[in-house]
Amino acid sequence: MSDSAADGAYGTEGTRKEPGLPVGAGDGTRAVRAGLPEPVKHEPTLPGPVFAAHFHLPGDPTGPYTYGRDENPTWTLLERAIGELEAPGQESVETLVFASGMAAISSVVFSQLRVGDAVVLPSDGYQALPLVRDQLQSYGIEVRTAPTGQDAQLEVLDGARLLWIESPSNPGLDVCDIRRLVEAAHARGALVAVDNTLATPLGQRPLELGADFSVASGTKQLTGHGDILLGYVTGRDAEAMAAVRRWRKIVGAIPGPMEAWLAHRSIATLQLRVDRQNATALALAEALRGRPEVTGLRYPGLPDDPSHKVASQQMRRYGCVVSFTLPSRARADRFLEALRVVDDATSFGGVRSTAERRGRWGGDAVPEGFIRMSVGAEDPADLVADVLRALDETAH
């Protein structure tokens, strides 16, 4: 890449160069253009991945790129793009990308807590959180847990150093009042991190709700094709983010440049995918409401969902995941086997619909017949028809 192209793509000496998004740009415009460099004649609109373990570095080690574990130009553009989605127009906000969602979660938890601190985790959150709990306890950190719904974490907040929120929760889809919890935590001197994986930045913006960190797995709907492992942390406090950056350097949980480039490319279609998937998820949830074998149906976008009132006050979109329970493990297994346009697979947020009997992992407190379904980008009528047909065929 020429000197002029490099300056245009990544900025001179690491300074941020904006591509000139219109004030108040919509989600689609922002997603398509987020993180792009200033245009340079004869150069691509999105520069290709930079594969480098080290960079030319004569003299003193100054400048943005010195060694591949610390920084990479491809990360720079992706981090800029995610930051523009999570916190539009907030120049002081920083984003760091990681090799996975769990790497991002771990970076916040282990960089902010010390021996003797207390942390509040959701008792109904992502199934890997119990592993985090055990590790924290082995380091002499007190771990308290409470459910997401009804803002129950407030009851165990006193004296905590960090509050970890997952809203909507995975897989139960409960929602808490993030603003209320943030205000209570800050009044007690606690930091707040929100797992924004299920909502995505187009569904809610935790930093605008007062949180200190927005953390997510980019593996899911953010990139949306089921072919990338990625995570990120976006934060507003420079000192706290410096600690997160130091943790990334120490642990080395960094994404490959190809994954980072693919993620940035995929973000361009985020608004298109999210809107299609959210609309279909609502249509599927409405279709399931009248099924006698379906109990415990949850989708925050349903007007009668227990979380709908709070969700509608802080979310702009309700997500692509629908959960419900069938009468038994055997019925759930038969249902999953009968599906034709839905894959029996874990994870969520991809363009291809997936569903699984969540209890098979053993880490979630859910009934044996509990189904977590991730709605993809198939034609809504085809997907709904496939689900209803599978229910009919497995009724006996």
N, C-alpha and C positions, 0 to 999 in steps of 0.2 A: 504493500500500500504506500502511496506517495505521502510526503510530509503533509501536503495540504489536505489530502483525504483523511489522514490520521487525525489531524486537528479537527476536521469537520465531524468525524465520527465520534471521537471520544473527548474532545476538548483539549486545549493546551494546558499541560501540567495539571490535568485532572479537573479543570473547572467545568461546571455544568453548562451545556449549551442547549437551549430550548428550541424545538422545531416550530414553535409559534402556534400552539393550539389556540383556537378562538376562546375568548372569555366565556365561561359557562357552556363549554362544549358538551354535547350529549355523550352518553355512554358508548354508543357505537363509534362516533368520531374519536373519542379518547382511546378506546381499545385498539382501533385500527392504527392510530398514529403514536401511541404511547411509546416513549423511549427512543424514537427514531432520531438519528443525528441530523444536523443541518445538511441539506442537499449539496453535494459536490459533483460537478460535471464529470460524467463518465464513470462514476462510482455507484455501486448498488444502493438502493434505498435502505436496505438492512444489510450491513456488512456481514460477511460470512464468519463462522466461528474461528477464533484465534487459538490455534493449538501451540502452546508454548509452556515449557517448564521454567524457562528463564528468559530474560530480555537483555538486550545490550545495555550495559550500565557502567560506562567509564566514569572515573572520579567518585565523588561522594554519592551515596545511594539515596538520591532525591528523586522526586517525581512519582507519578501514580503507579507505575508498573515496574516491579523489581524481581519478583519471584512468583511462580505460578500458584503457590499455596495461599498467597496473600491477596492477589488481585488478578483480574483478567479482563481485557477490554470487552469481551462478550458478556461477562457478568455485569459490567458497568451499564450497558444498554438495557439489559433485562431488569436490573435493580431500579433503574430510572423508570422503566415502564410500569413496574409493579407499584412503585411509589406514587406515580401519577394516578393510578387507579385507587389506591388505598387512601390517599390524602391529596386530592387535587389542589394545586396552587400553594401547598405548604412547603416552602423551600427548605425549612429546617428539619423536615422529616427525612430519616435515613432508612434505606432498605438493604438487607443483606440476604443473599441466597445461599442455600445449603443443599447437601446431597439428597436429603429426604425431609419429609415432614417431621419425623421423629428427631432428626438432627437439629431442626429449627426449634422444636419444643425443648429439647435438652439444653440447647445453648442459652435460652432464657432462664430456665430453672436453675441450672448449675452455675451460671455466671452471676446470678443475683442473690443466691442464698448462701449462708454461712452456718457453721456449727452453732446450734442454739436458736436459730431462726425457726419460725413456724410458717407453713404454707397451707393454703386452703385449695383443695382440688375437688372437682366434681366427682361424686360417687357413681355417676351414670355416664361418664364420658368415654372417650376412646379406649378400647380395651388394652392398649399398651400402657395406659397411665398407672395401673397397679405395679408394673415393673419399675416405673419411675418412682413411685411411692416407696417401694422396698429399697431402692438404691439410696434415696434421700434419707430414709430412716437409718440405714447403715452408716451414713455420714454424720449422724447426730442431729438431724433436722426433724422437727416435729411436723407430722403430716396430719391434717384434719380433712375430713371429707363430708360432703352434704350434697343432696340432689340439686339438680339445676332448677326444677320447677318450684314455683312459689317463692323464689328468691331465698331458698333455705340456707344458702351459704352465708347469709348475713348472721345467722345464729352462732357461727363458729369463727367469726372474723376477728374478734378482739385480740390484739397482740400479734397478729400475723404480719409477716414481712411482704408476702406476695399472695395475691388472689388470682387463681387460674379459672377462667370462665370458658365454658364451651356452649355456645348458643347459636343455633339450635344444637342440642346434644345429639351425639351419635352413639347408638342407633335410635334412641327413644323419641327424638324430635321435640323434647321439652325446650322451652324458651324462658329466659329470665330477663328482668328489667336491667339492662346493662348500665344505663345512666344511674339508676338508684344504687346499684352495687358499687359502681365506681366512686360515687360521692361518699358512700359510707366507708369504703376502703381508704380513700385519700384522707378523709377526716381522721382516720386511725393511723395514718402514716404508712399505709401499705401501697405497694405497686400493684397494677392490674394488667394482666395479659388476657387477651381474648383469642381463642381458637376460632378463626374465621373461615375454616376450610369448607364447611357445608354451605355457608351463605355466599362466599366469594365477595370481592370488593364491590361487585355490582348489586349484591343483596344487602349488604350493610357495611358501614365504615366505622369500625370500633374506635379509631382515634377521634373521629368527630363526636363520638358518644363519651369521650373523656378518657379512654383507656390509654395506658402507657405503651403497650405493645399490641400489635395485631400480628398473629402468628398463623401460618397455614401450611398445609400440604399442597404444593403445586401439582402433585401427582394426580389430583382429582379434577374437579371441573375447571379450574383455572387453565389448564393445558388441554384437558378434555379428550384425549385420544388413547389413553391407557398405554402409552409407550414411553413415559418419562417418569423417573423418580426425582422429586424436587421438593424443596421446602423454602420458606422465607420468613424473615422477621422484619417488620416495619415498626419503627419507634420514633418517639418525639424527643426524648431526652438524650443529649449527646453523651453524657457520662455513662448512662446505662447502656447505650448502644456500643460505646467503646469497649465495655466489658463483654458484650455479646461478640463483637468482632475479635477480641482477644481469645475468647473461647473457641471460635471457629479456627483461628490460627493454631492454637494448641492441639486441638483434636484433629484438625485436618478434614473436617466433614464438608468438603467442597464439591460442588457439581462439576461434571465435565463440561468443557466448552460446547460440545455438540448438544448435550442435553439443554444447556442454557439457551443456545441458539434456537433449538426446536421449540422450547417453551415460549420464547419471544415471538416466534412466527405464529404459534398457536393462539396467543393472546389476541391476535387481530380478529379472530372470529368469536371471541368470548361473548360479546353481546348477542350475536345471532344465535349461538348455541344456548345460552342461558335463557333467552326469551322463549325459544322453542321448547326447551326442556321443562321450564317452569309451567308453561301453559299446558303441556301434555300431562305433567304431574298432577295438576289440579283436575284435569279431565279424568284421569285415571282414579284419583281419590273420590271424585263424585260418583263414578261408575261403581266403585266398590262399596259405597254407603248402603246400597240396598241389598247386598249379598248376606243371606242369613248365616253363612259359615264364617264370615269375616267379623272378628271382634278387635277391639283395641286399635281401630284405624286412626292413624295420625298423619296429618299434613298441616303445617301452620297456616297455609293459605285457605283452608276450609273455614267458613265463617263460624261454624260451631266447634272448631277445634279448641281445646282448653288453652292453647298458646296463642290463639289468633289475635286477641285484643292487644297483648303486649307486643307481639311480633309486628303488627301493623303500625305500631308507634315508632319502631326503630329499624324495620327492614323495608327495603324497596322491592325486593323479590324474595320469594319464600323457599327457594331451593328445588332440587330435582329429586329428592328422596321421599318416598312414601313408605310407611311401615304399617304392618297389620299382622294379626295372629290368626292362624288356622287351627282347627280343633285339636290336632295331634301332630306329632313328629312325622308319622307315616303319611298323613294327608299332605303335609307341607312338602315332603320329599316327592310324592306323586305329582303334586302341582308343579314343582320345579322341573321335573322330568318331562311333563307334558307341554311346557312352553316351547314355542318354535322361533320366535323372533326376540327372545330374551335369553341371554347367556346365564348359566349358573356359575357365577364367579363373585369373588369378593371385590372390594373397593367400590367407588361410586363416582359419578360425574362425567362419565365418558359418553361419546356419541352413540355407542351401542348400549342398549338397555341391559342391565344385569340385575339378578336377584339371588338371594341366598337365604338359607335357614341359618340365622345368625347364631343360634345356640350351638352349632357344630363346633365352634371355636372354644367354647367353655369359659370365655372371659366376660360375657355380658349377662347381667341378671335379667334374662328375658325368658318367656315360656318356650317350650320345645318347638311349638309351631310358629314361632315369630319369624316373619319374613321382612327383610329390608330390601326394598326394590329401588333401584336407581333408574330413572327414566332418561332414555337417550333421545336421539334426534330422528327416530323413525316417524313415519306418518302417524299422527295421533290415533286415527281410526284403526289402523293396523295393530298398533300396540294394545289399545283397549280391547279390541276384538280377540286378540291372542290370549290376554289374561282371562277374560271372561270365558272363553272356550276351554282353557285349561282348568278353570274352576268347575265348569259343567262336567267335563270328562272325568274328573277325579272325585266326583261327588260320592261315589259308592266304591 
